[in-house]
Amino acid sequence: MIELTGIERRFQVGDTEVRALRQIDLTLADGDYAAVMGPSGSGKSTLLNILGLLDRPNAGRYRLDGVETTTLDEEARARLRRERIGFVFQAFHLVPRLTAFENVELPLVLAGMAPRPRRERVRQSLAAMGLTARAGHRPDQLSGGQRQRVAIARATVTEPGLILADEPTGNLDRAAGEDVVAALEALNNKGLTLIVVTHDPALGERARRRIQMDDGAIL
């Protein structure tokens, strides 16, 4: 469960204060599928950063699965982020010198999981994305759609309850984008909460909830 109450985010740009988020109130149940939409500069990515515990609000409350996140120290926030949240970005953010297997394995290495269960978990995640045959390939040996599916496998290998996807089809052609959206929706159908930031009206229409933003506020 996600509960945002009175969330404000302000930035100082020179002598000007920019209100990136204005009194955001939002509740999302476990298993929801929501699209966050709006023009550039409307606050979509700022909201996603707050939800992902990558940024702190200046005011308001954010409860994730009953935990009040705004009062947590950085170590506790990092632990909660690692355990509960998976990220999928437009630019993939894969490590170029690592294979697909090693990229997906990386979060589990950082979490200290033992090698045998770790490798089995990675194999399962890659298989779920249809990438078993590409496990030994580096990112530059994969298509854009394959790279994004590796990124999804990496995001979900820790078994989080929440997936945050920022323009996940932005760098893909239509066919590859359809494959990636289908993979994300299959995860949502298994119970993961899915929040997608997108400029694509067709992708937004697929979500069960559409959150329209403008000038830092939810319309």
Backbone as CSV, one residue per row, in Angstrom:
resi,resn,N_x,N_y,N_z,CA_x,CA_y,CA_z,C_x,C_y,C_z
1,MET,0.838,-1.206,0.000,0.000,0.000,0.000,0.873,1.257,0.000
2,ILE,0.546,2.184,-0.877,1.243,3.469,-0.964,0.267,4.562,-0.517
3,GLU,0.721,5.405,0.403,-0.104,6.510,0.870,0.742,7.781,0.910
4,LEU,0.402,8.734,0.052,1.035,10.040,0.054,0.033,11.063,0.565
5,THR,0.472,11.905,1.492,-0.407,12.917,2.066,0.315,14.259,2.112
6,GLY,-0.198,15.223,1.378,0.341,16.580,1.418,1.792,16.695,0.999
7,ILE,2.229,15.890,0.041,3.633,15.883,-0.380,3.973,17.157,-1.147
8,GLU,5.033,17.810,-0.702,5.573,18.997,-1.365,7.043,18.761,-1.671
9,ARG,7.481,19.203,-2.865,8.915,19.173,-3.191,9.268,20.482,-3.857
10,ARG,10.250,21.183,-3.249,10.687,22.484,-3.752,12.184,22.446,-4.053
11,PHE,12.574,23.133,-5.100,13.976,23.265,-5.477,14.316,24.745,-5.596
12,GLN,15.534,25.089,-5.223,16.010,26.453,-5.378,16.830,26.554,-6.655
13,VAL,16.400,27.365,-7.582,17.110,27.581,-8.839,17.497,29.052,-8.895
14,GLY,18.765,29.325,-8.537,19.185,30.719,-8.423,18.412,31.404,-7.309
15,ASP,17.748,32.509,-7.633,16.944,33.230,-6.646,15.484,32.784,-6.648
16,THR,15.166,31.789,-7.469,13.773,31.369,-7.635,13.522,30.019,-6.973
17,GLU,12.432,29.919,-6.249,12.006,28.639,-5.690,11.011,27.985,-6.641
18,VAL,11.317,26.762,-7.042,10.449,26.015,-7.946,9.699,24.961,-7.145
19,ARG,8.373,24.994,-7.229,7.552,23.989,-6.555,7.299,22.850,-7.526
20,ALA,8.113,21.786,-7.389,8.014,20.657,-8.308,6.811,19.777,-8.016
21,LEU,6.434,19.663,-6.742,5.238,18.923,-6.339,4.439,19.788,-5.375
22,ARG,3.116,19.797,-5.578,2.244,20.666,-4.784,1.125,19.841,-4.146
23,GLN,1.205,19.678,-2.846,0.122,19.052,-2.082,-0.387,17.767,-2.749
24,ILE,0.521,16.821,-2.928,0.162,15.556,-3.567,-0.473,14.617,-2.543
25,ASP,-1.705,14.203,-2.814,-2.401,13.173,-2.043,-2.680,12.014,-2.994
26,LEU,-2.223,10.833,-2.628,-2.374,9.682,-3.525,-2.344,8.398,-2.718
27,THR,-3.267,7.500,-3.015,-3.289,6.172,-2.393,-3.353,5.120,-3.490
28,LEU,-2.460,4.152,-3.403,-2.437,3.036,-4.342,-2.438,1.732,-3.548
29,ALA,-3.323,0.827,-3.914,-3.408,-0.459,-3.231,-2.382,-1.430,-3.802
30,ASP,-2.075,-2.459,-3.050,-1.194,-3.516,-3.536,-1.775,-4.103,-4.829
31,GLY,-0.923,-4.274,-5.828,-1.362,-4.845,-7.093,-1.943,-3.855,-8.079
32,ASP,-1.981,-2.565,-7.718,-2.478,-1.544,-8.647,-1.572,-1.425,-9.881
33,TYR,-2.136,-0.907,-10.948,-1.394,-0.626,-12.184,-1.772,0.789,-12.588
34,ALA,-0.840,1.726,-12.392,-1.133,3.140,-12.609,-0.149,3.734,-13.603
35,ALA,-0.653,4.621,-14.458,0.182,5.397,-15.376,0.187,6.845,-14.912
36,VAL,1.379,7.418,-14.757,1.535,8.819,-14.395,1.838,9.582,-15.678
37,MET,0.975,10.536,-16.019,1.058,11.206,-17.308,1.035,12.714,-17.126
38,GLY,1.482,13.418,-18.160,1.489,14.875,-18.124,2.624,15.410,-18.964
39,PRO,2.621,16.716,-19.251,3.672,17.318,-20.071,5.009,17.339,-19.359
40,SER,6.075,17.601,-20.100,7.402,17.743,-19.506,7.369,18.860,-18.462
41,GLY,8.019,18.593,-17.318,8.042,19.576,-16.255,6.827,19.563,-15.348
42,SER,5.953,18.583,-15.526,4.721,18.544,-14.720,4.930,17.920,-13.352
43,GLY,6.096,17.287,-13.133,6.379,16.693,-11.834,6.375,15.175,-11.817
44,LYS,6.235,14.556,-12.978,6.131,13.089,-13.046,7.373,12.407,-12.474
45,SER,8.545,12.793,-12.967,9.779,12.138,-12.518,10.090,12.466,-11.063
46,THR,9.758,13.683,-10.631,9.955,14.034,-9.225,9.093,13.154,-8.335
47,LEU,7.855,12.927,-8.742,6.973,12.043,-7.986,7.537,10.627,-7.948
48,LEU,8.047,10.161,-9.087,8.613,8.811,-9.128,9.823,8.705,-8.205
49,ASN,10.647,9.740,-8.161,11.817,9.724,-7.273,11.413,9.690,-5.801
50,ILE,10.337,10.382,-5.463,9.823,10.332,-4.093,9.320,8.922,-3.782
51,LEU,8.530,8.360,-4.697,7.995,7.017,-4.492,9.102,5.986,-4.364
52,GLY,10.200,6.182,-5.113,11.306,5.238,-5.088,12.318,5.476,-3.991
53,LEU,12.044,6.455,-3.110,12.945,6.784,-1.999,14.312,7.258,-2.498
54,LEU,14.327,7.807,-3.702,15.542,8.405,-4.237,15.647,9.882,-3.867
55,ASP,14.548,10.446,-3.391,14.497,11.854,-3.009,13.551,11.984,-1.825
56,ARG,13.718,13.054,-1.065,12.865,13.309,0.094,11.962,14.516,-0.184
57,PRO,10.721,14.465,0.262,9.863,15.646,0.141,10.241,16.704,1.164
58,ASN,9.893,17.948,0.879,10.079,19.029,1.849,8.993,19.033,2.908
59,ALA,7.837,18.479,2.561,6.721,18.419,3.502,5.818,17.268,3.093
60,GLY,5.006,16.799,4.057,4.067,15.719,3.788,4.557,14.381,4.305
61,ARG,3.732,13.379,4.100,4.018,12.034,4.585,3.942,11.028,3.447
62,TYR,4.830,10.042,3.493,4.827,8.939,2.528,4.954,7.640,3.309
63,ARG,3.871,6.853,3.297,3.863,5.549,3.945,3.892,4.470,2.876
64,LEU,4.844,3.550,2.999,4.986,2.419,2.084,4.836,1.136,2.886
65,ASP,3.792,0.383,2.579,3.496,-0.849,3.322,3.460,-0.594,4.829
66,GLY,2.875,0.541,5.207,2.713,0.862,6.608,3.903,1.523,7.265
67,VAL,5.014,1.678,6.541,6.221,2.293,7.081,6.252,3.776,6.714
68,GLU,6.373,4.654,7.708,6.511,6.087,7.451,7.943,6.359,6.998
69,THR,8.114,6.603,5.701,9.455,6.680,5.118,10.144,8.018,5.354
70,THR,9.368,9.077,5.580,9.975,10.408,5.646,10.812,10.607,6.901
71,THR,10.647,9.745,7.897,11.418,9.878,9.137,12.592,8.903,9.196
72,LEU,12.758,8.078,8.177,13.834,7.085,8.177,15.169,7.740,7.862
73,ASP,16.263,7.207,8.449,17.592,7.673,8.076,17.981,7.045,6.736
74,GLU,19.105,7.465,6.174,19.480,7.023,4.825,19.725,5.523,4.745
75,GLU,20.286,4.936,5.785,20.536,3.491,5.761,19.227,2.711,5.716
76,ALA,18.263,3.135,6.533,16.967,2.453,6.546,16.229,2.652,5.224
77,ARG,16.337,3.850,4.648,15.707,4.098,3.350,16.322,3.221,2.268
78,ALA,17.645,3.089,2.282,18.329,2.254,1.288,17.904,0.795,1.424
79,ARG,17.771,0.325,2.665,17.361,-1.063,2.886,15.935,-1.294,2.391
80,LEU,15.034,-0.356,2.703,13.651,-0.472,2.254,13.570,-0.421,0.735
81,ARG,14.334,0.458,0.134,14.371,0.567,-1.327,14.868,-0.732,-1.954
82,ARG,15.915,-1.300,-1.374,16.491,-2.540,-1.912,15.529,-3.717,-1.795
83,GLU,14.782,-3.766,-0.715,13.924,-4.916,-0.444,12.544,-4.806,-1.081
84,ARG,12.026,-3.593,-1.265,10.621,-3.435,-1.654,10.409,-2.862,-3.042
85,ILE,11.450,-2.254,-3.653,11.224,-1.478,-4.875,12.170,-1.916,-5.980
86,GLY,11.627,-2.087,-7.192,12.434,-2.345,-8.377,12.267,-1.198,-9.360
87,PHE,13.357,-0.838,-10.049,13.350,0.303,-10.968,13.628,-0.162,-12.401
88,VAL,12.884,0.402,-13.343,13.121,0.187,-14.775,13.201,1.564,-15.424
89,PHE,14.333,1.855,-16.075,14.564,3.187,-16.632,14.561,3.156,-18.157
90,GLN,14.317,4.307,-18.761,14.314,4.417,-20.217,15.663,4.023,-20.813
91,ALA,16.754,4.393,-20.136,18.101,4.178,-20.676,18.732,2.866,-20.219
92,PHE,17.954,1.964,-19.642,18.362,0.615,-19.240,19.304,0.606,-18.029
93,HIS,20.384,1.400,-18.080,21.368,1.476,-16.990,21.978,0.114,-16.656
94,LEU,22.279,-0.666,-17.685,23.012,-1.922,-17.485,24.507,-1.630,-17.442
95,VAL,25.263,-2.484,-16.744,26.718,-2.339,-16.671,27.305,-2.934,-17.948
96,PRO,27.969,-2.131,-18.798,28.373,-2.601,-20.129,29.281,-3.824,-20.117
97,ARG,30.182,-3.920,-19.146,31.165,-5.010,-19.173,30.631,-6.309,-18.580
98,LEU,29.439,-6.281,-17.997,28.856,-7.482,-17.396,27.891,-8.150,-18.367
99,THR,27.788,-9.465,-18.281,26.813,-10.192,-19.080,25.402,-9.942,-18.544
100,ALA,24.413,-10.393,-19.311,23.032,-10.284,-18.839,22.879,-10.986,-17.487
101,PHE,23.441,-12.161,-17.355,23.365,-12.906,-16.093,23.983,-12.093,-14.957
102,GLU,25.159,-11.547,-15.192,25.861,-10.800,-14.142,25.142,-9.500,-13.786
103,ASN,24.514,-8.853,-14.780,23.749,-7.644,-14.488,22.562,-7.953,-13.578
104,VAL,21.866,-9.037,-13.870,20.715,-9.418,-13.050,21.171,-9.889,-11.664
105,GLU,22.324,-10.511,-11.617,22.852,-11.041,-10.355,23.315,-9.944,-9.399
106,LEU,23.681,-8.787,-9.944,24.331,-7.742,-9.151,23.563,-7.330,-7.895
107,PRO,22.242,-7.090,-7.947,21.542,-6.710,-6.713,21.610,-7.772,-5.629
108,LEU,21.632,-9.038,-6.032,21.700,-10.120,-5.052,23.099,-10.234,-4.447
109,VAL,24.121,-9.937,-5.248,25.491,-9.898,-4.719,25.596,-8.804,-3.664
110,LEU,25.056,-7.631,-3.985,25.108,-6.510,-3.046,24.301,-6.799,-1.783
111,ALA,23.249,-7.624,-1.923,22.425,-7.977,-0.765,23.045,-9.087,0.072
112,GLY,24.122,-9.707,-0.438,24.818,-10.731,0.336,24.221,-12.122,0.246
113,MET,23.420,-12.396,-0.785,22.839,-13.728,-0.933,23.915,-14.747,-1.289
114,ALA,23.799,-15.949,-0.761,24.765,-17.019,-1.019,24.761,-17.402,-2.501
115,PRO,25.915,-17.856,-3.041,26.036,-18.084,-4.486,25.024,-19.054,-5.088
116,ARG,24.791,-20.202,-4.452,23.915,-21.192,-5.085,22.482,-20.695,-5.234
117,PRO,21.813,-20.237,-4.166,20.443,-19.712,-4.367,20.420,-18.456,-5.225
118,ARG,21.494,-17.695,-5.175,21.570,-16.485,-5.988,21.548,-16.824,-7.472
119,ARG,22.351,-17.782,-7.878,22.407,-18.159,-9.289,21.092,-18.754,-9.761
120,GLU,20.432,-19.527,-8.899,19.141,-20.110,-9.266,18.087,-19.017,-9.431
121,ARG,18.102,-18.035,-8.561,17.151,-16.924,-8.655,17.364,-16.164,-9.965
122,VAL,18.632,-15.946,-10.335,18.935,-15.230,-11.581,18.433,-16.025,-12.782
123,ARG,18.673,-17.334,-12.783,18.209,-18.174,-13.896,16.696,-18.094,-14.046
124,GLN,15.985,-18.102,-12.928,14.531,-18.020,-12.974,14.074,-16.669,-13.524
125,SER,14.734,-15.593,-13.111,14.351,-14.255,-13.574,14.591,-14.094,-15.069
126,LEU,15.720,-14.585,-15.548,16.007,-14.504,-16.983,15.043,-15.373,-17.785
127,ALA,14.729,-16.554,-17.267,13.786,-17.432,-17.963,12.410,-16.789,-18.060
128,ALA,11.989,-16.093,-17.007,10.682,-15.429,-17.012,10.605,-14.343,-18.078
129,MET,11.758,-13.768,-18.443,11.819,-12.734,-19.470,12.171,-13.302,-20.842
130,GLY,12.252,-14.631,-20.944,12.583,-15.261,-22.223,14.012,-15.042,-22.661
131,LEU,14.936,-14.933,-21.690,16.321,-14.553,-21.996,17.342,-15.622,-21.625
132,THR,16.907,-16.831,-21.409,17.852,-17.893,-21.016,18.993,-18.016,-22.016
133,ALA,18.681,-17.968,-23.294,19.706,-18.131,-24.331,20.619,-16.919,-24.453
134,ARG,20.271,-15.810,-23.810,21.069,-14.590,-23.895,21.816,-14.298,-22.591
135,ALA,21.818,-15.239,-21.681,22.402,-15.008,-20.353,23.874,-14.607,-20.416
136,GLY,24.619,-15.138,-21.372,26.046,-14.873,-21.454,26.413,-13.685,-22.337
137,HIS,25.419,-12.968,-22.839,25.674,-11.835,-23.726,25.809,-10.533,-22.946
138,ARG,26.717,-9.679,-23.398,26.834,-8.339,-22.826,25.766,-7.428,-23.449
139,PRO,25.493,-6.275,-22.831,24.452,-5.384,-23.353,24.639,-4.995,-24.817
140,ASP,25.895,-4.783,-25.254,26.105,-4.373,-26.644,25.853,-5.507,-27.639
141,GLN,25.608,-6.705,-27.124,25.282,-7.843,-27.979,23.777,-8.141,-27.970
142,LEU,23.005,-7.277,-27.348,21.567,-7.475,-27.228,20.809,-6.360,-27.946
143,SER,19.599,-6.670,-28.364,18.737,-5.639,-28.939,18.208,-4.739,-27.819
144,GLY,17.596,-3.604,-28.207,17.040,-2.703,-27.207,15.980,-3.380,-26.349
145,GLY,15.101,-4.135,-26.992,14.069,-4.838,-26.237,14.639,-5.861,-25.281
146,GLN,15.680,-6.568,-25.715,16.330,-7.547,-24.842,17.010,-6.869,-23.661
147,ARG,17.652,-5.736,-23.925,18.295,-5.002,-22.823,17.266,-4.547,-21.793
148,GLN,16.102,-4.081,-22.261,15.092,-3.639,-21.305,14.530,-4.820,-20.523
149,ARG,14.416,-5.985,-21.149,13.945,-7.160,-20.411,14.987,-7.641,-19.404
150,VAL,16.278,-7.467,-19.718,17.318,-7.729,-18.720,17.144,-6.773,-17.544
151,ALA,16.867,-5.505,-17.849,16.661,-4.517,-16.787,15.452,-4.877,-15.926
152,ILE,14.395,-5.407,-16.541,13.223,-5.830,-15.765,13.572,-7.033,-14.894
153,ALA,14.328,-7.973,-15.453,14.758,-9.128,-14.654,15.589,-8.669,-13.462
154,ARG,16.475,-7.707,-13.680,17.289,-7.169,-12.578,16.407,-6.486,-11.540
155,ALA,15.390,-5.758,-11.997,14.514,-5.031,-11.082,13.678,-5.962,-10.220
156,THR,13.398,-7.160,-10.732,12.484,-8.061,-10.024,13.182,-9.242,-9.359
157,VAL,14.476,-9.382,-9.543,15.174,-10.553,-8.996,15.189,-10.541,-7.471
158,THR,15.059,-9.377,-6.862,15.007,-9.283,-5.401,13.593,-9.495,-4.861
159,GLU,12.651,-9.761,-5.759,11.252,-10.013,-5.414,10.609,-8.847,-4.670
160,PRO,10.668,-7.638,-5.257,10.042,-6.470,-4.628,8.527,-6.524,-4.799
161,GLY,7.826,-5.666,-4.074,6.389,-5.578,-4.239,5.963,-4.458,-5.151
162,LEU,6.897,-3.541,-5.479,6.595,-2.334,-6.254,7.603,-2.179,-7.382
163,ILE,7.103,-1.985,-8.601,7.945,-1.700,-9.760,7.646,-0.281,-10.240
164,LEU,8.696,0.541,-10.350,8.584,1.898,-10.873,9.284,1.941,-12.223
165,ALA,8.546,2.258,-13.270,9.095,2.255,-14.627,8.989,3.657,-15.215
166,ASP,10.127,4.256,-15.537,10.186,5.620,-16.067,10.397,5.560,-17.575
167,GLU,9.353,5.825,-18.342,9.388,5.778,-19.815,10.050,4.472,-20.300
168,PRO,9.544,3.301,-19.895,10.231,2.040,-20.191,10.296,1.680,-21.664
169,THR,9.435,2.297,-22.499,9.458,2.007,-23.935,10.017,3.164,-24.740
170,GLY,10.541,4.198,-24.069,10.964,5.417,-24.750,12.058,5.227,-25.776
171,ASN,12.948,4.242,-25.575,14.062,4.014,-26.498,13.835,2.818,-27.419
172,LEU,12.587,2.353,-27.506,12.315,1.118,-28.237,11.372,1.363,-29.413
173,ASP,11.477,0.508,-30.430,10.493,0.570,-31.506,9.182,-0.042,-31.013
174,ARG,8.147,0.046,-31.822,6.807,-0.352,-31.387,6.749,-1.826,-30.977
175,ALA,7.348,-2.705,-31.789,7.265,-4.135,-31.483,7.995,-4.470,-30.189
176,ALA,9.214,-3.926,-30.026,9.972,-4.183,-28.803,9.263,-3.573,-27.596
177,GLY,8.667,-2.392,-27.795,7.925,-1.761,-26.712,6.746,-2.604,-26.261
178,GLU,6.049,-3.207,-27.211,4.921,-4.083,-26.869,5.389,-5.267,-26.031
179,ASP,6.534,-5.842,-26.394,7.071,-6.973,-25.630,7.400,-6.563,-24.198
180,VAL,7.998,-5.392,-24.045,8.389,-4.921,-22.717,7.153,-4.639,-21.864
181,VAL,6.148,-3.988,-22.452,4.920,-3.705,-21.704,4.235,-5.001,-21.297
182,ALA,4.222,-5.985,-22.208,3.616,-7.280,-21.877,4.346,-7.936,-20.705
183,ALA,5.680,-7.813,-20.673,6.454,-8.392,-19.568,6.129,-7.704,-18.246
184,LEU,6.003,-6.370,-18.274,5.655,-5.627,-17.061,4.241,-5.966,-16.600
185,GLU,3.322,-6.075,-17.538,1.940,-6.379,-17.172,1.801,-7.799,-16.650
186,ALA,2.617,-8.719,-17.138,2.594,-10.082,-16.604,3.018,-10.094,-15.138
187,LEU,3.980,-9.252,-14.783,4.407,-9.136,-13.388,3.285,-8.542,-12.540
188,ASN,2.605,-7.529,-13.086,1.472,-6.933,-12.380,0.364,-7.964,-12.159
189,ASN,0.142,-8.817,-13.151,-0.894,-9.849,-13.022,-0.556,-10.865,-11.932
190,LYS,0.725,-10.948,-11.572,1.141,-11.829,-10.483,1.070,-11.145,-9.115
191,GLY,0.654,-9.875,-9.107,0.442,-9.193,-7.840,1.358,-8.031,-7.547
192,LEU,2.370,-7.776,-8.395,3.253,-6.638,-8.161,2.517,-5.334,-8.487
193,THR,2.754,-4.329,-7.673,2.238,-2.995,-7.961,3.111,-2.371,-9.042
194,LEU,2.502,-1.828,-10.086,3.232,-1.278,-11.228,2.837,0.171,-11.438
195,ILE,3.832,1.063,-11.405,3.614,2.479,-11.682,4.518,2.862,-12.847
196,VAL,3.914,3.363,-13.917,4.636,3.682,-15.146,4.499,5.174,-15.435
197,VAL,5.630,5.865,-15.591,5.631,7.241,-16.096,5.759,7.165,-17.607
198,THR,4.853,7.824,-18.317,4.888,7.734,-19.766,4.287,8.968,-20.428
199,HIS,4.818,9.285,-21.622,4.213,10.289,-22.494,3.307,9.636,-23.534
200,ASP,3.304,8.311,-23.601,2.617,7.568,-24.646,1.156,7.343,-24.254
201,PRO,0.215,7.995,-24.926,-1.206,7.824,-24.566,-1.663,6.373,-24.668
202,ALA,-1.131,5.621,-25.648,-1.543,4.226,-25.806,-1.123,3.396,-24.602
203,LEU,0.090,3.639,-24.095,0.546,2.926,-22.901,-0.272,3.367,-21.685
204,GLY,-0.549,4.657,-21.589,-1.347,5.141,-20.476,-2.727,4.520,-20.434
205,GLU,-3.327,4.303,-21.599,-4.667,3.724,-21.671,-4.698,2.278,-21.190
206,ARG,-3.568,1.607,-21.203,-3.534,0.208,-20.768,-3.603,0.083,-19.254
207,ALA,-3.187,1.117,-18.547,-3.180,1.062,-17.084,-4.609,1.107,-16.543
208,ARG,-4.798,0.520,-15.365,-6.116,0.550,-14.739,-6.413,1.913,-14.111
209,ARG,-5.350,2.659,-13.753,-5.531,4.008,-13.219,-4.614,4.958,-13.968
210,ARG,-5.118,6.156,-14.280,-4.320,7.166,-14.936,-4.236,8.392,-14.021
211,ILE,-3.009,8.791,-13.680,-2.776,9.921,-12.786,-2.242,11.057,-13.650
212,GLN,-3.069,12.037,-13.917,-2.692,13.155,-14.792,-2.103,14.286,-13.960
213,MET,-0.897,14.735,-14.342,-0.223,15.786,-13.594,-0.001,17.024,-14.460
214,ASP,0.024,18.172,-13.799,0.375,19.413,-14.474,0.849,20.402,-13.409
215,ASP,1.972,21.049,-13.673,2.518,22.080,-12.778,2.662,21.567,-11.338
216,GLY,3.108,20.327,-11.213,3.415,19.772,-9.897,2.226,19.235,-9.126
217,ALA,1.043,19.262,-9.714,-0.159,18.824,-9.005,-0.854,17.698,-9.779
218,ILE,-1.598,16.887,-9.045,-2.439,15.883,-9.674,-3.779,16.528,-10.011
219,LEU,-4.159,16.437,-11.274,-5.409,17.078,-11.725,-6.611,16.214,-11.349
